[in-house]
Amino acid sequence: MSQKIFIKLLSDEARMPAYAHDNDAGMDVYASEDVVIKPGLTVAVPTGISVAIPEGYELQIRPRSGLSLHTMLRIPNSPGTIDSGFRDEIRVIVHNASPEQEYHEDILYDTSSKGNPKGPYLIRKGDRIAQMVCAKTERVNFCPVDSLDGIGVNREGGFGSTGQ
């Protein structure tokens, strides 16, 4: 079954998010403008879309595996959450993890680059910059207690431990 989400294309350059394959969990999300990201900088890349998500759902913005593997571009707040009440343009926060020291201004890498080249990157209008996953959300009701002893199982070991 599919969840209905209403979408508005905000410009002629905007593209509808799309699944690459029938059983994919994530839809490709596209840049709607050319954006240059210099080393060490973080920018919000416009997608040219806004959505109306039903209550009880969110859209998660996640990195594309190939982009993370082959370039220095990262999505630092992954997964980014688009709440059901958000109606503004969806922008994808992208960071260029290249070192800020010594790079050639005349060399501009792009999203098809391989080998993690370090330097400025050009995201072109129409480039796939992230993936978006629709997820069901649950509201929680916190119940204050004096002790957690006897509630569930305490695996022990502290923060960051698998208990071994």
C-alpha positions in Angstrom: 0.0 0.0 0.0 1.3 3.5 -0.7 0.8 6.6 1.4 -0.6 9.7 -0.4 1.6 12.8 0.0 0.6 16.0 -1.8 3.5 17.8 -3.5 3.9 21.2 -5.0 6.6 21.9 -7.6 7.8 25.5 -6.8 9.7 26.1 -10.1 10.1 24.9 -13.6 13.4 23.4 -12.5 11.9 21.3 -9.7 11.6 17.5 -10.3 9.3 15.1 -8.6 11.1 12.7 -6.2 11.3 9.3 -7.8 12.0 5.7 -6.9 14.7 4.2 -9.1 13.4 0.6 -8.7 10.0 -0.8 -7.7 11.0 -2.1 -4.2 13.3 0.8 -3.2 12.6 2.3 0.3 14.0 5.7 -0.7 13.1 8.1 -3.5 15.8 10.2 -5.2 15.6 13.9 -4.5 17.0 16.4 -7.0 18.6 19.9 -6.8 16.5 22.6 -8.4 19.4 25.1 -8.7 23.2 25.0 -9.4 25.1 25.3 -6.1 28.9 25.5 -5.5 30.0 24.2 -2.2 33.6 25.2 -1.2 35.7 23.0 1.2 34.5 23.2 4.8 31.2 24.9 3.9 27.7 23.7 4.6 24.7 24.8 2.4 21.0 24.1 2.1 20.5 22.9 -1.4 17.0 23.8 -2.8 14.9 21.0 -4.2 12.1 23.2 -5.5 9.4 21.1 -3.8 7.1 21.5 -0.8 4.8 18.8 0.5 1.8 18.1 2.7 2.5 15.0 4.8 -0.3 13.3 6.7 -0.2 13.4 10.5 1.5 10.4 11.9 4.2 10.4 9.1 7.5 12.1 8.4 9.8 12.3 5.4 13.4 11.4 6.2 16.2 12.9 4.1 19.2 10.6 3.9 22.4 10.4 2.0 22.8 8.7 -1.3 25.3 5.9 -0.9 27.3 6.6 -4.0 27.5 10.3 -3.3 28.9 9.6 0.2 31.3 6.9 -1.1 32.8 8.7 -4.1 32.7 12.4 -3.1 33.5 14.6 -0.1 29.8 15.7 0.1 28.0 14.7 3.3 24.5 15.2 4.7 25.4 16.1 8.3 21.9 16.0 9.9 21.1 12.5 8.6 18.4 11.6 8.7 16.8 15.0 8.4 13.1 15.0 9.4 10.4 16.8 7.4 7.5 17.0 9.8 3.8 16.7 8.8 3.2 20.4 9.6 6.1 21.7 7.5 5.0 23.4 4.2 8.1 25.4 3.1 10.5 24.3 0.4 12.5 21.2 1.3 16.2 21.9 1.2 18.9 19.3 1.7 21.7 20.3 4.0 25.0 19.3 2.3 28.5 19.7 3.8 31.8 19.6 1.8 34.1 17.6 4.0 37.2 18.5 1.9 40.0 20.1 4.0 39.8 23.9 3.7 43.6 24.3 3.1 45.1 24.4 -0.3 42.8 23.5 -3.2 42.7 24.8 -6.7 39.9 27.3 -7.4 40.0 26.4 -11.1 39.1 22.7 -10.4 35.4 22.1 -9.7 34.3 18.6 -8.9 30.7 17.4 -9.3 28.3 14.7 -8.1 29.6 12.2 -10.7 33.2 12.5 -9.4 35.0 9.4 -8.1 37.8 8.8 -5.6 36.7 11.4 -3.1 38.5 14.3 -4.7 39.1 17.2 -2.3 38.1 20.7 -3.4 35.0 22.7 -4.4 32.0 20.8 -5.7 29.3 21.9 -8.2 25.8 20.5 -7.6 24.0 21.0 -10.8 20.3 21.6 -11.3 18.7 18.1 -11.7 21.5 16.2 -9.8 20.3 13.5 -7.4 21.5 14.9 -4.1 19.7 12.7 -1.4 17.1 10.1 -0.9 13.8 10.6 0.9 12.0 7.9 2.9 8.4 8.1 4.2 8.2 6.8 7.7 5.3 6.3 10.2 5.8 8.1 13.5 4.4 7.4 16.9 3.6 9.9 19.7 5.0 9.0 23.1 3.7 9.7 26.6 6.5 9.9 29.1 5.5 8.4 32.5 7.7 9.7 35.3 8.8 7.0 37.8 11.1 6.9 40.8 13.0 3.8 39.5 13.4 1.9 36.3 14.2 -1.4 38.2 11.8 -4.1 37.2 10.7 -2.5 34.0 12.1 -4.4 31.0 15.6 -5.7 31.0 18.7 -3.7 31.9 21.5 -4.8 29.5 24.0 -2.8 31.6 27.4 -1.7 30.3 26.8 2.1 30.0 26.6 4.5 27.0 28.1 3.1 23.8 28.5 -0.4 25.2 27.1 -3.6 23.8 27.4 -5.1 27.2 30.5 -7.2 26.4 
